[in-house]
């Protein structure tokens, strides 16, 4: 086994994919120095690595000079930070490329198997801890503890990266395609199960058509049977293990497809032209904003909220007494002793109404800047389209109002990136020094405003469909048309030009085209690195193997 695994590569993956920059950066520097080879091989023709990375840095520097933002010290620090992120991307793919070149392909394949084994064990360990805490065999249907788990159970299954559960979901989706093509049934089903445990409806939805296409065109009989098993896993999970997740996915799709688009009104902000819907007047009075109520209705709302709160407190007191006195034991018909089932409609089994601590800072920010925020500062705002679509419209509106920015964009960290959110100092995209906080005005009244609107509310609004995060939007908004063209040609094109060699690389490439809509993955330094590992390995070793018996 020792001779079949590259322990350095495995250690690098397990540590570098961790969400903490305090772990990523030292690990990357250590392994880069260990390799002691800095010949990156960037060329416009037959480049060793994707030329997109140095070109993105060049575009950022040119934009910084042309816009004369160098007069702002805080923005200078932001630019340097953004460039460092691109340099980390270069060092990561450089190390991966060297490792693939210096190892037999089978050694790298075996290392990938071990990586997924470790990731799955950690994911299952988290689920086991949740089962012990809840005393529920299936936490996906457990509604106690104020629904801390229930439909959100998958959010805790973060895997080896300790990042969001969607990161774990994407990694396992990559693993499903990879192991299907390599005909490793055990690891395929392991990755499929782990993917389902994350509860990521979006990743399930984009993986499903890819598996169907592979079933129809690119698989033999053995692989087709594996695809059918994956489909069965999905059906069982959605129908039996997490049926409420299935309902949630249906509701989201219904809202996207059948959303009322006829009743629009203008937001009053010159730079925003996306549609708004008038708040319905038939909503319960307790959730209608005060601004649309008359004095009598406001009094009624206060009284109703007060009585509701008293009722919840009494329910909680009764529940606590029941727990202490064991009054749930009673005699059923015929004199048989029976234990009364808990009342799942009670307060203890409902979601908490209080604002979570992580959202309080967002609410405070909204209240402080309410006059500048056309979306989150507008109590009557209800979007006619999902937040992600609104984010794209915001980007197009900014270019419409400022045609000169179409070519090279707003500039690094100025509109749509994890760096822009981090530099805002609100804490949800990572820490940032308070004295260097920087918020560009167009970012404030567009993407930041949009994010605050959805993610300062109840968790039901915290959907991928409402997040403005997207690699495509980042490249277009901050680097302009030049940046987008550069990304298509010198990054995606770098891998796509080897399409004749690629086996699992082709469906993985299609998967990533959809995944790139969901987050700022280059700045995450996780999914992109693993994607590059699989593609570079496939370019070196394009053969599709027969049924494998030498893998774990």
N, C-alpha and C positions, 0 to 999 in steps of 0.2 A: 504493500500500500504506500509506503514512504516514497518509493521510486515513481509512483504513478500520480503524485500530487505535488504541485508547486506550492510549498507552504508559504513562501514569501508573497505570492499572488493572493493566496487565501487570506493571509493576515492583512494584506493591503485592503482587500475588499471588505472584510469584516470591520475594519477600523475606519477606513476612509469614507465609507457610505454612511457612517454615523452622522446624525443631523447636526451635531455640535461642531462649529468652526474651530473651536479650541482643540478638537481632536483631529479634524480634517487636515488643517494646515501643517501642524508638526509631522503628521504621518506622511503627507505628500512630500514635504521637504526631505524627510529622512530617507524615504525610498528613492527619491530622485537622486540624492547625493550617493546613495548606495550603488545605483546603476552607473553613475559617473559618465554619462553620455548625454551631451547637449546638442547633438546634431539632429535638429528637428526636421530638416528636409522640406521646407516650404518652397514650392515652385508653382508657377501658373500652369505648367504642364507636368503631368505625372507627379503631383505633389505627394509626399509621403504621408502627410497629415492634412486634414481639412483646412484649406486656406481661409475659410470663413473667420476663424479666430483672430489672426493678426489683422485682417481687414476690418473686423468690428472695432478693434482698438484704434486703427487708423481713422475710421469714420468718426469715432467719438472725439478724438483729438482735434480733427479738422473742425467739427461742429463747435467744440469748446473755444477754438481760436476765432472762428467767424462770428460767433454770437457774443464774444467779448465777456463771457461769464467768468473769465479769470480774475476779474476785479472782486469777486465775492469769495472770501476765504473759505466759508463753509461749503460752497459748491466745488471749490478746488479739491477739498478733502473728499467730497463725494465722487468726483471724477477719478481720483487716484484709487479710491476703494473699488469703483466699478472696473477699472483696468486690472486691478489685482484679481478680481473674480475671473476675468477672461484669461489671465495668465495661469491661474489655477486649473482652468479647463485645459489649457495647452499642456501643462505638466502632467495632468492626469492621463490624457490620451497618449502622450508621449511614452509614459511608463507602461501603459497597457500594450501599446504597439511593440515596444522593446521586448516585453515579456512573451508575447505571442511569437515574435521572430526568433527568440532564443530558446523556445521550448518545443518539443514535439507536440503536435496538435492534441494527441490523446491525453497528454498530461494536463493540458489546459481544460479539456472536456471533463476530466475526472475532478479537477479542482472546482469547476462550476457545480458539479453534482454535490460535492461536500458543502459548498456555500449554501445551496438550497436546503440541504438537510439541516444545517445549523439554523437557518432562518425559520424553517418549519417547526423545529423543536422549541425555539424561543416563542413563536406565535402560539403553539399549543400550550406552552407553559403559562402564558398570560391567560388563555381561556380557562385553564385548570384553576388558576388563582381566582378568577371571577366565579367559577362554579363553587369553590370553597367559601367565598365571601357571601354568596347569595343563597347557598344551599339549594340551588335550582340546577337540575341536570341540564336544562336548556335555558341559558340566560337570555337568549334571543326572544323568549316569550315571557320573561320574568318582569313583572311590573312594579315590584316592591322597590323600596329605597327611592321613592319619588321618581321612578322610571330612569334611574341613573344608567342602567344598562339597556334592557329591552331593545328597541330599534337602534340604539346607539352602541350596542355591544361591539360591533365591528370596528368602531372608532378606536378601541383600545388595542386592537390587534395590529401593532405597528411593526413587528418584525425586528430584524437586526439593525435597521437604520434608526429606530426610535423616533422616526419622523411621523408624518400623518399616515393614516391607514391606507390612503390612496397610493402612497409610495410603495407600500408593501403589495398592494393589489397590482400595480403596474409591473413590478418585478416578477411576480408570480404569473402574470399574463404572458410576459416574455418567456418565462420558463415553460408554460404550457405549449406554446408554439415550438420552442426549441426542442423539448423532449418528445413531442409528437413527431417531428421530422426525424429525430434520431431513434424513434421507435423504442424509447425507454418507458414502458407502461407504468412502472411503479412510481417513478419521479414525475411523470405526467399527471397522474392522479393525485399525488401529494401536492403538487403546485396548484392544481385545480381546486382541491379542498381548501387549501390555505387562502387562495383567492376568494372563495365564497365566504370564508369566515370573516374576511375584512368587510363584508357587506357593501361593496362598492357597486352600486347598480350601473353606473356609467361604464365602468371597465367591463362589466359583464355584457352590457349591450353592444360595445364595440368589438369585443372578442367573439361574440356569437356569430356575426356574419362572416368573420374571417375563418372560423372553424367550418362553417357551412361551405364556403368556397373551397377550402382544402378538402373537405369531404367529397365534393363533386369533381374536382379537377386534379388535385395534387397528392392523392393518397392511394395506397393499395388496400386490399381487403383488411389486413391486420390494423392498419392505421384508421380505417373507417370505423372499425369496432371500438377503437379507443375514443374517437370523436363521439360516438353514440354514448359511451360511458360518461364522458364529460357532460353531455347534454342531460343524462339521467341525474348526475350529481346536481346540476343546476336546478332541475325540476324539483327534486326532493328538497333541496335547501329552500327554495322559494315557496314551496307548498307546505312543507312540514316543519322545518326548523325555524324559518323566519318569515311567516306569512305576512306579517305587517310590513316587512320590507318590500314585499311584492306589491302590496296595496299602495305603499308610498311611491314606488316607481310608476305605477299606473296613474296616480294623481298628478305627478310631475309631468308625465307625457301628455295627459289630458289637458293640463293647464297650458302647456306650450302650444299644442295643436289647436285647441278650441278657445283660446283666450279671446275675450271680447275686444275687438279692435275698432269699434265704431264710435265710442264716446271718448273723444280726446279733448284735452285742453292744453293751452300753452303754459309752460312753467314760469314764464316771466323773465327767464335768463336769456340774454342775447346769444350766448354761445351754445345753448342747448336747444335742439329742435326735435328731439325724440318725443314720442307720444306719451301723454299722461292720461290716466283714467280718473274721472270724478269718483270720489269715495261714495259707495252706495249708501243711501239714506235708510235702508231697511236693516242695517247691521244692528246687533244688540247695542243698547245705549252705553254699556260699560266699555266698549272698545271703540266707540266713535270719539274723535278728537273734540276737545272743548270748543275749538274755534267754529265748529259747525252746529253747536247747540245753543238754544236760547236760554235765558236765566232759569226758567222753570225746569228745563231738561237737565241743566247742570246740577241743580239740587237733587233731582231724581237719580242722576248718575252717582252722586256722592253717597246718597242713602243706600242705593243698591250695592255699591262696592263695600260699604260699611257692613251691611247685613251679610254679604257673601263672606267677608273676612271673619266675622263672628262665627258663622257656620263652619268654616274651615277649622277654626281654632277648637270649637266644640268637638268636631269629628276627630281631631288629633288627640284631644284629651281622652275621649272615649276609647280610641284605639290603644293608647298607652295603658289605660286601665285594663283593657281586655288582655293585653300582653302580660300584665302583672298578676291578674287574678284568675286566669285560665277559665273564664266564664264561657269559653267557646265549647265546653263539654256539655252535652245535653242528651236527653233520651229521645230517640227517634220512635216512629210508629212501631208498636209491638214491644216496647220496653228496651230495645237494643241501645247500648251506649254509642253515641256518635259525636264526632268533632265537627263543629260548624266551620264551613269554608270561609276564608277571609273575604271581606267585602272589597272587591277590586275597584269599586266605584268610590271608595273612601279616599280621604285626602292623602293618606300615605302612599296610595298607588297611582297618584296623578303627578304630572310634572310640576316642579316647583315654579311658582310665579315670580319669585324674587329675581332681580337682575344678578347674574353671576359676577364675581369679582373681576374677571377678565374683561367684562363688557362695560363696567362702570367708567373706566377711563375713556372709552369710546363715546359714551353718553355725555360725559363732561366736556369732551372736545366738541361735540355737536352743539351743546348748549352755549359754549363760549364763542363759536364761529357760526352761529345759526343764520345770521344775515348773509353770510358768504356761501352757504351751502344750498343750492337750489333743489336738491333731492332730499337728503336727510334732514335738512332744516325746514322742509315743507311737510306739515302734519297731514296734509290731504293727498300726499303723493302715493299713487298706486300705479306701477308700471304696466304698460300694455304688452310688454315683451319681457322675457327673462333678463336678468341683470347682465349676463355675458353678452347678449345681443345689444343691450343698451351701451355696454362698454365699447363695442365696435363702432356703434353710431357716434359715440363721443369722440373717438379718434378721428373719424371722417369729418365730423363737424369742426374740429380744431383745424384740420387741414383746409377745410372750406373757408374758414375765417382767416387763415394765415397761409395762403398758397406758397409762400416762399419756403415754408418748412416741409413741403412735400418731398423735396429731394433728399435731405439728410436728417429730417426729423427734428423733434424737440430737443434732443440731446440726452446723453446718458444720465439716468436717474431723474429725469425731468417729467416723466409722464406715466409710463407703464412698465414697471419692473419691481422685483422684490426689493432692490436697492432703494427705490423711491419710497416704498412703504416703510422700509426699515429706517430711513433717514427722517421720517415723520416723527419718530420718537414715541410711538404709541404702543410699542412692545409686542405686537402680534406677528411681526415678521422678523423678530430678533432684536437684540439690544443695540442701542446706538448712543454715543456720548451726547448728553443733553446739551452741552454748550455748542455742539456742531450740528444741531438739528437744522434741516433744510427742507422746505416745502415749496416747490414751484407752484405759481398761482393756477396754471392750467391743470396741474395734477390735483390741486386742492378742490377745484370746482367740478372736476370730472371723475376720474377713477377713485380717488380717495373718498369723495362724497358718495359715490355709488357703493363702495365697500361699506362705509359707515352705515348707510341706510339699511342694508340687509343684515350685517353682522353685529349690529348693536341691538337687534331684536331677538325674539325667541329662536331656539335652535332649528325650528322648522324652516327658517329662511336661509340657513347656512348650507346652501346647496351649491354644487359645482356650477349649476346653471345660472346662479346669481353672482358668482365671483368673476371679476374682470380679468383675472390672471390668465395669461395666454402667451406663449412664446411668439406666435405670429403677431399679436398685438404689440408686444414689446419691441420686436425687430422693426415693425412698420412705424410705430409711434416715435420711438427714440432714435432710430437710424434711418428712417425715411424709405423711399422707394429703392434707393441704392442699397440700403441695408437688407431689405426684403429680397431683392434680386440676388445679392451676394449670398444670402442664406440659402436660397433655392438652388443656386448653381454650385457654390463652393462648400456647402455642407451636405444637403440632401443629395445633390448631384454627385458628390464625392463617393457616396456609397451606391447610388442608383446606377452609375456607369458600369458597375460590375455585375449587372443583373444576370448575365449569362452564367456566372459562377455561383450565384447565390441560391441556396436551397431554403433553409429556414429564414434567411435574411430578407427575402421578399415579403412574406407575411408579417414579419417583425417590423419592417419598414412601414407597411400600411398601418399597423397598429400604432406606431409612433406618430404617424401623421395625424391621427385622431387625438392621441394623448397630449400632443403639444398644445392643444386647445385648452388644457385644464390647469396649467400652472406655469410658473417661470422656471422651467426645469434646468436650464443652464446654470442658474444661480443656486439651485438645490444641490448640485454636484453629487448626484446619486443615480437616478434613473438613466440620465444621459450617459454617464460613465459605463454603466452596465450594458446599455444598448450598443455603445461603441465597441465594447469587448466582444459581444456576440457577432457584430457585423464584421469586424476586422478578422476574427477567427474564421468566420465563414468564407471570407475572401481568400484567406490562406488555405483553408481546407474545405473546398467546395463539394466534396463527395457526400452523397447521402448514403449512410450505412444501412446494412441489412439489420435484422433483429439483433439487438445488442445483448450480449451475455456477460461482458466484462465490465459493465458499469455497476455502480452500487444499486 
